[in-house]
Amino acid sequence: MSATRLLILGAVRRRGRAHGYQVRSDLESWGAHEWAGMKPGSIYHGLKQMAAQGLLVSHDTEPSTAGGPPRTEYEITPPGEEAYFTLLRDALVRPDQRLDMISAGVGLIDDLSRGEAIELLERRVRGLEEWRSAVTAQWTPGTDAEAWGAVGEVLGMWVHTADTGAQWTRGLIDRLRRGAYAMADEPLRETGRERAQ
């Protein structure tokens, strides 16, 4: 699973058609270079790779009238659209997701309907609760950590991660239920950015 792939597909989709520098600028404005560790080279490589895989189609443009070189613009294809939504849904529902993937999924959540986003996040909470139960079936929080050695610290971290992940996800569900964000199945409110149709 790749946050880079999800973010690139999402950025191209939102613009409709974009060249590499536009995708890079969008992702940097979202802070993805920090929280997803995306380097400019991985963006350009990802665009070319996904075009070769048929997820994006490339269009060569004319050189600019100011003397700049021609650019390659990318547009998402139907298989790219399918891959994008598969990655997005998986990023939101899986409880064991890496931080960069859940961050990418939440950053693009408004490409889903409100009902679907809530349903995916509710499944994530259930998965986190099941994970916590599996950990605590073998280890009771608060027991003598020294008896477990360093493994007790790891188990405690897992329980804490499951608890805080579920708490944060419930908060997002609540905000979505109260109408936060203009979702894909709703009229676009003033959000400061365009949504691809």
WOQUIQUI-V821220 format. One record per pair of residues at least 12 apart in sequence whose C-alpha atoms are under 10 Angstrom apart, sorted by the first residue. I is the first residue (numbers start at 1). J is the second residue. Records with the same first field share a line. If there is no record, write none. Layout:
BEGIN
I=J + J
END
This chain:
BEGIN
1=87 + 90 + 91 + 97 + 98 + 101
2=36 + 87 + 91 + 98 + 100 + 101 + 104
3=32 + 36 + 37 + 38 + 87 + 88 + 91 + 98 + 99 + 100 + 101 + 102 + 103 + 104 + 105
4=27 + 32 + 33 + 36 + 37 + 38 + 39 + 42 + 43 + 46 + 100 + 101 + 104
5=42 + 43 + 46 + 47 + 49 + 50 + 83 + 84 + 87 + 104
6=83 + 84 + 85 + 86 + 87 + 88 + 91 + 101 + 104 + 105 + 108
7=23 + 26 + 27 + 30 + 32 + 36 + 38 + 43 + 84 + 87 + 88 + 101 + 103 + 104 + 105 + 107 + 108
8=20 + 23 + 24 + 26 + 27 + 42 + 43 + 44 + 46 + 47 + 50 + 84
9=23 + 46 + 47 + 50 + 55 + 56 + 74 + 75 + 76 + 77 + 80 + 81 + 83 + 84 + 85 + 87 + 88
10=23 + 27 + 76 + 80 + 81 + 84 + 85 + 88 + 104 + 105 + 107 + 108 + 111 + 196
11=23 + 24 + 25 + 26 + 27 + 76 + 108 + 195 + 196
12=26 + 47 + 56 + 73 + 74 + 75 + 76 + 196
13=56 + 74 + 75 + 76 + 77 + 80 + 81 + 84 + 111 + 195 + 196 + 197
14=26 + 75 + 76 + 108 + 111 + 193 + 194 + 195 + 196 + 197
15=74 + 75 + 76 + 193 + 194 + 195 + 196 + 197
16=73 + 74 + 75 + 76 + 194 + 195 + 196 + 197
17=56 + 57 + 58 + 59 + 73 + 74 + 75 + 76 + 196
18=58 + 59 + 71 + 72 + 73 + 74 + 75 + 76
19=44 + 47 + 58 + 59 + 60 + 61 + 71 + 72 + 73 + 74 + 75
20=40 + 43 + 44 + 45 + 46 + 47 + 48 + 71 + 72 + 73 + 74
21=40 + 43 + 44 + 71 + 72 + 73
22=73
23=40 + 43 + 44 + 47 + 73 + 74
24=38 + 39 + 40 + 41 + 42 + 43 + 44
25=40
27=40 + 43
28=40
30=104 + 107
32=100 + 103 + 104 + 107
34=100
35=99 + 100 + 101 + 103 + 104
36=98 + 99 + 100 + 101 + 103 + 104
37=100
47=72 + 73 + 74 + 75
48=72 + 74
50=74 + 76 + 80
51=74 + 75 + 76 + 77 + 80
53=79 + 80
54=76 + 77 + 78 + 79 + 80
55=74 + 75 + 76 + 77 + 78 + 79 + 80 + 81 + 82 + 83 + 84
56=73 + 74 + 75 + 76 + 77 + 78 + 79 + 80 + 81
57=72 + 73 + 74 + 75 + 76 + 77 + 80
58=71 + 72 + 73 + 74 + 75 + 76
59=71 + 72 + 73 + 74 + 75
60=72 + 73 + 74
61=73
85=105 + 111 + 112
87=101 + 104 + 105
88=101 + 102 + 104 + 105 + 106 + 107 + 108 + 109 + 111 + 112
89=102 + 105 + 106 + 109 + 112 + 116 + 117 + 120 + 121
90=102 + 105 + 120 + 124
91=103 + 104 + 105 + 106 + 109 + 120 + 121 + 124
92=104 + 105 + 106 + 108 + 109 + 117 + 118 + 119 + 120 + 121 + 122 + 123 + 124 + 169
93=105 + 117 + 118 + 119 + 120 + 121 + 122 + 123 + 124 + 125 + 126 + 127 + 128
94=120 + 121 + 123 + 124 + 125 + 126 + 127 + 128
95=121 + 123 + 124 + 125 + 126 + 127 + 128 + 129 + 130 + 131 + 162 + 165 + 166
96=124 + 127 + 128 + 131 + 161 + 162 + 165
97=124
106=121 + 172
108=183
109=181 + 182 + 183 + 184
110=176 + 180 + 181 + 182 + 183 + 184 + 185 + 186 + 195
111=182 + 183 + 184 + 185 + 195 + 196 + 197
112=182 + 183 + 184 + 185 + 186
113=182 + 183 + 184 + 185 + 186
114=173 + 176 + 177 + 179 + 180 + 181 + 182 + 183 + 184 + 185 + 186
115=176 + 177 + 183 + 185
117=172 + 173 + 176 + 183
118=169 + 170 + 172 + 173 + 174 + 175 + 176 + 177
119=173
120=173
121=166 + 169 + 170 + 172 + 173
122=166 + 169 + 170 + 173
124=165 + 166 + 169 + 170
125=162 + 163 + 165 + 166 + 167 + 168 + 169 + 170 + 173
126=166
127=162 + 166
128=159 + 161 + 162 + 163 + 164 + 165 + 166 + 167 + 169
129=159 + 162 + 163 + 165 + 166
130=162
131=158 + 159 + 162 + 163
132=155 + 158 + 159 + 160 + 161 + 162 + 163 + 166
133=159 + 162
134=159
135=155 + 156 + 158 + 159 + 162
136=155 + 156 + 158 + 159
138=155
139=152 + 155 + 156 + 159
140=152 + 155 + 156 + 159
141=153 + 155 + 156 + 159 + 160
142=156
182=195
183=195
184=196 + 197
END
